[in-house]
Amino acid sequence: MRLFFFFLFAALVNFALPGSADMVPADEPLSLEPVGHVGKSGGQEISGLVKSRLHNNVFWAINDSGHPAALVPLNPQGDVVSGRMIPVPGARNIDWESLAADRSGKLYICDVGNNFSRRKELQIYVLDEPSPDSSSASRPEVLRIRYPDQQNTSAPKLIHDCEAAFIYRKKLYLLTKRLSDAATALYRLDSGNINTVNTLTHITTYPIGGYVTGADISPDQKMLAVLTYQSLWILYDFKNDDFFTGKKKVIPLKGAGQIESIAFTSAGNLMLINESDNEIFTVSLDM
């Protein structure tokens, strides 16, 4: 989602971090400097990022709405490996906002952007990772999804936008970007029927105190990284998928603009890309 939406809705919420008893004190702000840049051949608005499970030193990226329905193979410096995007046949980029991968090499392109919460039916494109130099990806399966608590009203609450998804224990999880209250809701996709609309399972809602723009889980699945406009949250020592009931480390970010893509590069290191300039940043976690 472009930067102007941030200014449009920022006045609606208080961006203070939540004051609940289980939240650890925030670290000092971390100033980020770019270490790379995604060139024009990779698109102008990277909105999702994940590390390849099959190809060394390759990251898959997608662009936001207004761009082709295509995957972008990147190296760690932001160079497009093949020099071009890889089209995804049969797919439409209505509002691609997140990208996830499982351990078998399946990619999950999440067409879940819903700025004004008016979209009642969203979709996940599931496909095998292509080779970075492929001329086309394989035709994906299409999983249609819906929120269990979204009502068919003319004036919907602004709580069903989403820009963050990840795979945990073979299940796809979504973290919403709630424009009305700056909380986030965690949902899980329990069914994958291509012949019907799959209703998500609501797990919890947490007062994260910001707009969630990205998430990824570590290779050992013991740490969950969650981005907001202001901060990087690291959730750990959780049990099962009760991610917000474990320990939390909150790192305020500055100097990087509107970051909307995040991926673990290893157990303690992260790669981030801002959406406004496609600049690449790295973060090493001291855990």
N, C-alpha and C positions, 0 to 999 in steps of 0.2 A: 504494500500500500504506500502510495507516494507521501512525501513529506508534508504536503499541505493538509492531509487529514489529521496529522498530529496537532497542528495549530488549530484546526477546526474544532477538535474535541478536547483539547487539553484543559479548557476552561470548565469542562463538565465534572472533572474529578480532582481529588487531592492526591498528588503523587507521593505523599509521604509513605515511607515503609511502614508495614503493619506493626502494631505494638503488642502483638500477642506474646505470651510468656515463652513460647517455644522458639522464638526467633533469636539467633545469636546477633551480637552487635555487628554493625557493618564495618568492613575494612575501610582504610583510607582510600580515596578515589584513585583509580588506576588510569594513568595517562597512556593512551595508545598512539603509536606511530605506525603508519602503513609500511608493510614489508613487500607489498606487491600490488598488482592492479589487473583486473580482468579487462582485456581489450575489447574493442568494438565488435569483433567477430563473435564474442561471447554474449552479446546483448547489452542492454543499457540499464537493466534493473534486476539484478540477481535477488531472488526471493527465497531460495531454498538450496541447501548444500548438504552433501553426505559423502563420507569417504567410501571409495569403492571397496567391496569385499573380495573382488576377484583380480584386480589389476593394481600393481604396485605404483605408488606415487600418483594415483589418479583420484580426483574428486569429481563427483557429478553435481551439476548445478542446474537450476531452472530459472526462468525469468517470469516476472509478474505478467498480469493481463496486458494485452496490447502487443505481445511478442508471439513468435511462432510456438506451436506445440512441439517443443524440441528439448532434448537433453544437451547439456554443455559439458564436455570432458575437459577438466582443468588439471594442470600440474600445480604443485604447492606455490609457485610464484604467480599463478593466475593466467598462464599461457594456455590457450585453447589447444589441446593436444593434437587434434586432427586439423586444426585451422578453421573448423566450421562446426555449427550445431548439427545434431543428429535428430532428424524428424521422428516423431512418434506417430505412426500411421493410425488414423481413425480417432485421434484424440483432439479435443478442443481446449484451448487455454482460455477458459472463462475468467478464472482468477486463481492461477497456480500460486500457492503460498508456502508449501513445505514439501520436503523430500525426505524419505526414510528408506532404509535398506535392511534386509534381514541377512542372516549369516549364510544363506544359500545363494545369495547374489540376486535376489528379487528386489526390484526398486518399486517404491510406492509414491507415485506422484499425486499429491493431495490438492485437488481443485476445491479448496474449502474456504477461499476468501469470501467474505459476506459482510461487507462494510456496514450496511444498514440493517443487517439481520433479516432481510426480506427473502433471501433464497431459502426455500424449504427443503430442497433436495440437492445434495452435493455429490461429488464422485471422487473415487480413488482409482487411479489407473495403476494396475499391477503388471509388471513386465520383467523379463530377464535382463540383467545388465548386458548391453551390447559391447562389442569391442570398441575401444576409443576411436578407432579409425573407420568405423562402419559408416556406410552411406545412409543407413536407416536402422531404426530400432525394430524389434518385433512388434506385432500388433498386440496391444495390452488387453487383459481382462478389465472390465469396468465394474466396480463395486459402487452401487448407489447407496448413499447413507443419509440419515436424518437424525436430528436431536430428539430425544424422548420428551423434552420439556418445551419444545418450541410450538407456540400456539399460532393458529391461522387468524391473526388479527391485522387490521389495517395499520396499526401503530405499534410495531414490535419493539420489545425491549432490546437495547443494543448490547446483547450478551452472547450472540451466536456467531461472531466472527472468529476465525482461527488462522493462525500463521505458524503453528508449532506442532510437529508430529515426530514420533519415534517408535521403534520396535523394541518391546520388552517381552522376553519369554514367548516369542513367536506371535505376539499380539500387537496390533497397531493401537497407539494411544494418541489422543489429541488434547492439546491444552488451548483453551479459548482465550481470546483477546476481548475482554469485556469493556466496551467503551463507556458503559453507564456507571460502573462502580470500581474499575481498575482492579477487580479480582480476577481470578482465573478458575475455570472449571475443567476438571480432568474427566475425559471420556475414553472408553475402550470399545474397540470393534470386536465383538465376540463371534459374529457370523460373517461369512463371506459368500453369500448367495448371489450369483450374477443375474438371477431371474426375478429378483424382488428388491424392494428398498430395505436395507438393513438398518435397524434402529440401534443407535449407539447406547452403551451402558454408562450411566453417570456414576463416577467413583466418588468424587469429592469436589468441593469448592473451597478455594483458599484465598484469603485477602492479601495478595502478593503486593499490592500497592503500586501497580504500574501496568502498562500494556504489554502483554507477552508477544514477542515477535519471532521467537525461534526456540528450539530445544533439540538436544541430542543426548544419548546415553553412552557411557564409556564402553570400550570393548569388553570389559569384564562385567558390565551391567551393574556395577556397584555405585556409580555416580551419575546423577542426572543434572545436566547443565540447562538452565532456563534463562533466556534473555528477556529483558524488558527494555524500554527506551532508555532507562537510567542505569540499570544494573545487570550484573551477571550473578545468578543464584546457582550455587552448587549444593545439591541435595545428596546426602549419603547416610549410611547406617540405617537405611529403611528396611522394613520387612515386607516381602511380597511387593505389591504395587501401592503400598501406603507411603508414597514418596514424600509427602509433606509432613509426616509424623516422625521422620528421622531427624538427623542433624542438618543444619543449614549454614552455609557460608555465603555472605552477601558482599559482592565486590562492586561498588559504584564505578561507573565507567565515564571517562571524559575524553574529548578530543577526537572521537571516531565518527561522529554524526549518527545517523539512524541505522544501526546495525540490525539486520533482519535475517541473517543466515549464520549458522554455527554448526561445527562438526568437530568431534574428537579426532585428532590425528594419532593419538596414542593415549595411554591410560591417564596421563596427567597434563596433556597439552591439547589446546583448542585452536581452531582456525575460524575466523570470523570475517564476514564481508558486509560492508555497509551498502545500502540500497541506493543511496543518492549518487555515489561516485564509483561504486564497484571496487573500493579499496579493500585490501586484504590486511588483516591484523592477526597476530598470534598472542595467545595467553598461556603461560606456564603456571600450573596450579601448585601452590605450596601447601600440600595436605598431609 
